[in-house]
Amino acid sequence: MILRALTYTIIAALAAGPGTAQETLEIPQEQINALPDLPDLPVPQFDFDLSSPEGFARTIEGFVGTDWTGALPSAVTEAITGATPFEAHAQVVWEMKVSGSWNETLSGGGTLTVLDQSAFGIAPGRQLYALLHTDARDWPFHLFAFVPDAAPAMARLEFSGAGDGQTGGGTGFSGLANHLFQADRVLGYATPQGMTARSFSETTDDDFTGDYLYTEVQGGRVRVDRSGHGYRMQFSALVQEFSSGNRDPTGRSARVRGWVCEAAAHAANPDTCAYDALELIDHTPSALRANVNPQHPAITLTFDAPVDHASLANNFTLFTRDAQGARVEVPGQWHLSHYPGAWRDDAAEMAALIEQATDAAMCSARNTNGLATHPFPQLDHYEDPHEYMFRPTAPLRSGAYYEVRLAGGEDGVQARDWDAFLEQDHSWRFSTLLDMEAQQPLDQDHPLDLRIYQTVRDPHLVFDKPAMTRLMPDWRAHEDIAPAWQPERFEFELVLSERHPRVVAQRDLRARVNRFAWLEPQRAFGDEDRRNARHTVNFFGWLPQRDSADTLELVACPNAPFPFPLSSANTRQDHPIDIWDHDPGDLDFYFAVAEIGPWANELEQFLRELSALDSVLPGLARDTRDALAALAMDILRGRIDEGDLADRMAGIPDNVAETLHDRLQVIMELRAEIEGGISDADRQAIMQTLWRTEHYVPQYLPHRAATAHPLDFGTNSFGLFLATMGDPLAGAMLLLNEAGRGDAVEDNRVAIIFGAYLRHLQRQASDHVGPEDITVVVVPFDALGETAVGMALSNLEARLFKGVLDYRARAVAMEIQADPVLDADVLATGLVHEFGHVFSLPHFPSTVDAGRRRYPTIDGFRLAPSGLQGWNKSYHEGNAEDPDYLRSLMWPDIQPSRRAWVSQVEYALMQADIQAGFGQRDALLRQQAIRTAQAAPSTLSDAQSPPADRIILTGLIAPEGGASLDPLRIRSAPATHDQGPYKAELLDAQGRVLVATAFDTRAPDIHPMHGRLRARSAGDTPLHWPDFRVAIDPHPQAVALRLREGARELAMIEVSDTAPILEIPAQSLLLDDTEEHIIRWSSEGTGPVSFDVEYSPTGAAPWRPLALFQSIPAVTLRAAGLEPGPRPHLRITAQGGLHATRQVIPLELSRTPAPVAVDLPDSQDAPQDIAPSLRFATDIATDMLEEHLHLIDATGTPVAVDYSHLPGQRRVSLLPDEPLAPGSHFTLLLREGLHDMHGNRLGETLQWNFETAPSAQ
């Protein structure tokens, strides 16, 4: 049984072969027991010699070299072939030629075994194993090859070694000895040389040790032919010799070439076995190679042996096709290269001669004077490879396909030195690069049409505000070449001289590394592509700088040209950069909410009770108005009872007192029952509208950003009433209007009242509201009349709406309320529309034209706040946000933001108005000085010190004597220049002058339409009185303020000589994000006291007003509404007459640096490379972003991103390095520990999930 088991083991090993996986063939014991007696079998005879290592080695060799399959009983053969799936087992003949350091020809017979590997569960294919015997060796050669099922009938296979047991058994050539060219080797052991096999050297005695020489196969190829004559194999290999001592090569090598053929086929026709076909082993350009240099295409063919020159010329064709589809063959000459790969060295020499560009915009080296890569084959696997180059007689055409055809077969390309030919036909295509200068477009001036957008196309650019650049490529098609033989797109490297961190190629494809993009001509795109700007390359995220160059440069270079660049095809286009020489800054708009109509509180009721005064309003003196105001405040505070009412009415004229007495008693009785105020839904609508307006302003207008500031300024019916009465002309105009007739009466009334109030608000808040800011009064629906939703009050032309006290800043009234149709988007667009009016824009068109859905002259781009994406807005191309409408922002009817945009003319008009500065003077005499939002009195630079507190007095001076004065206020203000004909003086109780300063007036702001009226009648109406503003240092002993012109007294104000007492219980305050905080204080004074509440994140100027002239000693605050800073403080000022008391309270803002807004990709239509964006309320430490802000995929793997930071907007965007996978889940993570610049720490990890669009655009 020992012999029987040994026999089966060897047969199993032979069946598997050295080229297959090490499979174990197990035969069940009962099958072995059932076999016939072995002595009856024709067992091959051999001797066992175990007397020496050499004898043992020869014994094993005898086993391995024996074909056992014929010596097995059929039962065993069937069992083995059932376990090992033989496809074929055939006798073969073979021949092998050795040339080099050894030269011999070997031949003999052997066996070929073919196994179906898929039966083992391995990769599908056939494993061929040939055991090759020869009389010249005592041991066999082995040739093995793994042929996948998908391989052609004539498969060419590179040597791959023995395989890994999973993907096939491998391909290679070997022998049982470790030196293929020494016949006396036995497993590497040859007694005369004292050589041993390396496999024994570490485990045997001295007989098996010592240095020796061995050979290794360095690579080769096997060709397996299954095309009708059984199996035929042809092989070649490179063999090198090494020394075992140091494993260094000895310098000796040989080339082995041979064939194996089934014995039956060889006997029938030996010529079918002994063949050596010519092989094409490489060609350039490679198949489907794009951007081939048409002037130097480097067309080469490399064969494994020399070819007949004439047969090559006769069987090679290079052609394109003309407009009718006929071939256009390219003539040329063939040249033998000095060596394979010489074309690359020649190309390198020519590329080095290309002049290197030194411009700001420059392509990478490989696309300017570099050399293309090419995957060369392993040429040392071939005995005598030769390269041939085809040089066209004339340059190829740019932007065209060319096809190479190489004929094979007996009449095809022939070998030069023996009877062999190219067996198969070969054909492939390549395309030449596009030379745009040679194919100038018909419909645009340059192949690269550049456009810069910042709201509109090619404006005066605002520096440090996101802008984008669009590239519209186009070129003319060849008329004489078939359209199908002209590529539809070409890959270019696009380089701009200004950094644009996100580049979206045509068809919304992400440009690789923001510079490599496929370009298509404009004829390839339809209307929908144009509407969505998919026909242009869109460069996003540019921040123009004040010192930006005068020109934006674009260079477009064919990417990876072959074999080297064509200089003339590297196209350059320049576009002027026009940086606006004026800085519009950020737009600050201050809003007050009018508690009237459905929002009314007690003050609204009070005004209704005062409605009977309309007929006597012109006769009210200033002291009467002041008395009424003080009386109203005391009633509302509950300080007046019925007994006090008569005493307080004593100072009011009888006709007014009789009218008011009974009504005031009713108010006092009903005071506690009066309800009203703004609902939560309306308040939310207001805040959402203002928040959207902050976003829309930099999109539509030239400003860099916008901020809404609340003003608690007594904006109620009583406040409107007092403001109207404070402007004598406005009051008179109101009466004239009430006596009128027609529909305009109500609209005029609204404009007069709200205009007077906003002028009053601007004058009282002039130390905070600058001339380039906007004041907004927010009112409920219908407050402005039946048709109006907004009014740009400061731009109304008629003096009817202006009164005496002209506007100090632009002013708007806007209806905002919760409504399912007029949502926050529509109302915010309406508010920006009114802003357009105050920047001198009229309606466009002047009347509503319902038939026009898209209006001309609009050519713009709406950029997202991050600046990294946007939407096309073009009359010619369409509106990316709405396929049906594109109307002017100044359309007379209110529009949603997606339908509205501004034209280039409108944008230029706004820029001119902003640069001129706000004023009501004649347009020809408008102020020429550059004014910015930073010039507002409320803003200080770091280098400035805040001015001291001073008493501010404003008003009008009558030419004939007397003055109309505004209420006194104490503010931080620079001192008045001490010069002019007028004097402002503070007096003590004895009438002595404590402080004095001289001042002058300025001419009244007269609108051009009233110029001739002023020239005709000077001084007879307050309309023409000059106004003044004087700031005088306060004095603790002052009890009166006197204005005089020389000896003539113009006005005298007498007040208390003591400052109000202000008591604030808390010495420091803690505010957090979770709730509102009401801060209360108490105050006492001998007269009326008003309060100003201001906030500073630094504890120093500038101070942001939270409430001005407030009568109630309390304010409601929330940390989320306050800007974080290093030393946040609250400043409360109590003012009474000429004196004020001020206290500054430190605040502790418990505010985490969580984002206030997060913009995520839209799962329906967002491109996969769009950047998630976060906006913070404070400046974030950008060096912490990579550690704390991550984008991860569904498996938790981080996505590589680039962080884009817009400091002015406190916005951070994450731009993926590669487009996100479509239809996939992603998570944006903001990890705990993130700090802002003021040390506030994020205490918990936040995350937002989103899905990308189902398929790439």
Buried (B, 14 or more C-beta within 10 A) or exposed (E): EEEBEEBBBBBBBBBBBBBBBEBEBEBEEEEBEEBEEEEEBEBBEEEEEEEEBBEBBBBEBBBBBBBBBEBBBEEBBEBBEEBBBBBBBBEBBBBBBBEBBBEEEBBBBBBBBBBBBEEBEBBEBBBBBBBBBBEEBBBBBBBBBBBBEEBEEBBEBEBBEBBEBEBBBBBBBBBBBBBBBBBBBBBBBBEEBEBBBBEBBEEEEEBBEEEBBBBBBBBBBBBBBBEEBBBBBBBBBBBBBBEBEEEEEEEBBBBBBBBBBBBEBBEEEEEBBBBBBBBBBBBBBEEEBBBBBBBBBBBBBBBBBBBBBEBBBBBBBBBBBBEEEEEBEBEBEBBBBEEBBBBBEBBEEBBEEBEEBEEBBBBBEBBBBBBBEBEEBBBEBBBEBBBBBBEBEEBBBBBBBBBBBBBBEEEBBBBBEEEBBBBBEBEBBBBBBBBBBBBEBEEBEBBBBBBBBBBBBBBBBBBBBBBBBBBBBBBBEBEEBBEEBBBEBBBBBBBBBBEBBBBBBBBBBBBBEBBBBBBBBBBBBEEEBBBBBBBBBBBBBBBBEEEBEEEBBBBBBBBBBBBBBBBEBBBBBBBEBBBBEBBBBBBBBBBBBBBBBBBBBBBBBBBEBBEEBEEEBEEBEEEBBBBBBBBBBBBBEEEBEEEBBEEBBEEBBEEBBEBBEEBBEEBBEEBEEBEBEBEEEBBEBBBBBBBBBBBBBBBBBBBBBBBBBBBBBBBBBBBBBBBBBBBBBBBBBBEEBEEEEEEEBBBBBBBBBBBBBBBBBBBBBBBBBBBBBBBBBBBBBBBBBEEBBBBBBBBBEEBBBBBBBBBBBBBBBBBBBBBEEBBBBBBBBBBBBBBBBBBBBEBBBEEEEEEEBBBEEBBBBBBBBBBBBBBBBBBEBBBBBBEEBBBBBBBBEBBBBBBBBBBBBBBBBBBBBBBBBBBBBEEEEBEEEEBBBEBBBBBBEEEEEEBEBBBBBBBBBBEEEBBBBBBBBBBBBEEBEEEBEBBBBBBBEEEEEBBBBBBEBEEBBBBEEBEEBBEEEEEEBBBBBBBBBBBBBBBEBBBBBBBBBEEEEBBEBEBBBBBBEBEBEEEEBEBBEEEEBEBEBEBEBBEBBBBBBBBBBBBBBBBBBBBBBBEBBEBEBBBBBBBBBEEBBBBBBBBBBBBBBBBBBEBEBEBBBBBEEBBBBEEEEBBBBBBBBBBBBBBBBEEBBEEBBBBBBEEEEEBEBBBBEBEEBBBBBBBBEEBBBBEBBBBBBBBEEBBBBBEBEBEEEBEBEBBBBEEBB
